[in-house]
């Protein structure tokens, strides 16, 4: 079995309740932010990735509740800038979400990006930041995205860019490209 020791992955792409990350990565943070105003749990510690022995997932992490209260338009899976579950829990502030994501990208050795919608604006910022830091970027665009989309620039700054039918297919391709895999 391949060994991926030392690889730390940050996942880029649209965030949705029960989205593609939930199927592939250990994305939930069970930390209770409602009782701790410091809110410094993630991006550390990183979580082991089941499919990649030795590799770790560094972010982004979502606040989990099974109901999707922390998810919604522009909330990054942590009720960014708002409260969750009808005000029962506080979300993270937007500046705090950005700070945490940038810290996680700094920690990452590799970035896996699955772009299946043309309006992944935050994802483009994350990819640019990762590129500026010299991270290994593996960008996968959904096959059904139009060829004439404006994501060509992002493909040019990536270590690898390709197309896939699903996030799972893209992830499986990534695992073959990572150092430590046995092609």
C-alpha positions as CSV (number, residue, x, y, z in Angstrom):
1,X,0.0,0.0,0.0
2,X,1.4,3.5,-0.9
3,X,2.6,5.7,2.0
4,X,1.8,9.4,1.9
5,X,3.7,10.5,5.0
6,X,4.3,14.3,5.2
7,X,1.5,15.2,2.7
8,X,-1.0,17.8,4.1
9,X,-3.9,18.6,1.9
10,X,-6.1,21.7,1.7
11,X,-9.4,21.2,-0.3
12,X,-10.6,24.1,-2.6
13,X,-14.1,24.4,-4.1
14,X,-17.6,25.4,-3.4
15,X,-18.9,24.4,0.1
16,X,-22.3,22.8,0.4
17,X,-24.1,20.9,3.0
18,X,-23.3,17.2,2.5
19,X,-21.2,18.2,-0.5
20,X,-18.2,16.4,-2.1
21,X,-15.8,17.0,0.7
22,X,-18.0,15.0,3.1
23,X,-17.6,11.9,0.9
24,X,-13.8,12.2,0.6
25,X,-12.3,14.0,3.6
26,X,-12.5,14.3,7.4
27,X,-14.0,17.8,7.2
28,X,-15.9,18.3,10.5
29,X,-14.8,20.2,13.5
30,X,-16.8,19.2,16.6
31,X,-15.3,22.0,18.7
32,X,-17.9,23.9,20.7
33,X,-17.4,27.5,19.6
34,X,-20.4,28.7,21.5
35,X,-18.6,28.5,24.8
36,X,-15.1,29.6,23.7
37,X,-14.6,33.1,22.4
38,X,-11.0,32.4,21.3
39,X,-12.2,29.9,18.6
40,X,-8.7,28.7,17.7
41,X,-9.3,25.0,17.1
42,X,-8.8,24.5,13.4
43,X,-6.8,24.3,11.3
44,X,-5.0,22.3,14.0
45,X,-4.8,19.5,14.6
46,X,-4.9,18.1,11.1
47,X,-7.0,15.0,10.5
48,X,-5.8,11.7,8.9
49,X,-7.1,11.0,5.4
50,X,-8.6,7.5,5.3
51,X,-7.7,6.9,1.6
52,X,-4.1,8.2,1.9
53,X,-2.2,6.5,4.8
54,X,0.1,9.0,6.4
55,X,-1.5,12.1,4.7
56,X,-3.4,14.7,6.7
57,X,-6.3,17.0,5.9
58,X,-5.8,20.6,7.1
59,X,-8.9,22.3,5.9
60,X,-11.3,23.9,5.5
61,X,-13.2,22.4,8.4
62,X,-17.0,22.8,8.9
63,X,-19.0,23.0,12.1
64,X,-21.0,19.9,12.1
65,X,-24.6,19.3,13.2
66,X,-26.2,17.0,10.6
67,X,-28.9,19.6,10.1
68,X,-26.9,21.9,7.9
69,X,-27.5,24.9,10.2
70,X,-23.9,26.1,9.7
71,X,-24.3,25.9,5.9
72,X,-25.9,28.4,3.6
73,X,-25.1,30.9,0.9
74,X,-21.7,32.5,1.6
75,X,-21.3,30.9,5.0
76,X,-18.3,28.6,4.3
77,X,-19.9,25.8,6.4
78,X,-19.3,27.7,9.6
79,X,-22.2,30.2,9.6
80,X,-19.6,32.8,8.7
81,X,-20.7,36.3,9.8
82,X,-23.9,35.0,11.3
83,X,-25.5,32.7,13.8
84,X,-26.6,29.1,13.2
85,X,-29.7,27.0,14.0
86,X,-32.0,30.0,14.6
87,X,-29.4,31.8,16.7
88,X,-28.7,28.9,19.0
89,X,-25.0,28.9,18.0
90,X,-22.7,31.7,17.0
91,X,-20.9,31.3,13.7
92,X,-17.4,32.4,13.0
93,X,-16.7,35.9,11.9
94,X,-15.8,36.3,8.2
95,X,-12.3,37.7,9.1
96,X,-11.8,34.7,11.3
97,X,-12.8,32.3,8.5
98,X,-10.4,33.9,6.1
99,X,-7.6,33.8,8.7
100,X,-8.2,30.1,9.4
101,X,-8.3,29.2,5.7
102,X,-5.1,31.1,4.9
103,X,-3.4,29.5,7.9
104,X,-4.5,26.1,6.7
105,X,-3.2,26.8,3.2
106,X,0.1,27.9,4.7
107,X,0.3,24.5,6.5
108,X,-0.6,22.5,3.5
109,X,1.9,20.9,1.2
110,X,-0.7,20.1,-1.5
111,X,-4.0,21.7,-2.6
112,X,-6.8,19.6,-4.2
113,X,-9.3,21.8,-6.0
114,X,-12.6,20.6,-7.4
115,X,-14.4,23.3,-9.3
116,X,-17.8,22.3,-10.5
117,X,-19.4,25.8,-10.7
118,X,-18.2,28.9,-12.4
119,X,-18.8,31.2,-9.5
120,X,-16.2,29.7,-7.1
121,X,-14.8,33.1,-6.3
122,X,-13.4,32.3,-2.9
123,X,-11.7,29.2,-4.4
124,X,-9.9,31.4,-6.9
125,X,-8.5,33.5,-4.1
126,X,-7.4,30.4,-2.3
127,X,-5.7,29.1,-5.4
128,X,-3.8,32.3,-5.9
129,X,-2.7,32.3,-2.3
130,X,-1.5,28.7,-2.6
131,X,0.4,29.6,-5.8
132,X,2.1,32.5,-4.2
133,X,3.3,30.2,-1.4
134,X,4.6,27.6,-3.9
135,X,2.2,24.8,-3.0
136,X,1.5,21.9,-5.2
137,X,-1.9,22.6,-6.8
138,X,-4.0,19.9,-8.4
139,X,-7.0,21.6,-10.1
140,X,-9.9,19.6,-11.5
141,X,-12.7,21.2,-13.4
142,X,-16.0,19.4,-13.8
143,X,-16.4,18.0,-17.3
144,X,-19.8,19.8,-17.7
145,X,-18.3,23.3,-17.1
146,X,-18.3,25.1,-20.5
147,X,-15.0,25.2,-22.2
148,X,-15.3,29.0,-22.6
149,X,-15.4,29.6,-18.8
150,X,-13.0,32.1,-17.3
151,X,-11.2,29.5,-15.2
152,X,-8.3,29.2,-17.7
153,X,-6.1,31.5,-15.6
154,X,-6.5,29.2,-12.6
155,X,-5.4,26.2,-14.7
156,X,-2.3,28.0,-15.7
157,X,-1.1,28.6,-12.1
158,X,-1.7,25.0,-11.1
159,X,0.9,22.2,-10.9
160,X,-1.7,20.0,-12.7
161,X,-5.0,20.9,-14.3
162,X,-7.5,18.4,-15.7
163,X,-11.2,17.6,-16.0
164,X,-13.3,14.9,-14.3
165,X,-16.9,13.8,-14.2
166,X,-17.1,13.8,-10.4
167,X,-15.1,14.9,-7.4
168,X,-14.5,11.2,-6.5
169,X,-13.0,10.7,-10.0
170,X,-10.8,13.7,-9.5
171,X,-9.7,12.6,-6.1
172,X,-8.8,9.1,-7.4
173,X,-6.7,10.7,-10.1
174,X,-5.0,12.9,-7.5
175,X,-4.0,9.9,-5.4
176,X,-2.2,8.5,-8.4
177,X,-0.3,11.7,-8.9
178,X,0.9,12.3,-5.3
179,X,4.4,11.5,-4.2
180,X,4.4,8.1,-2.6
181,X,1.8,6.6,-5.0
182,X,2.8,3.6,-7.1
183,X,1.7,4.2,-10.6
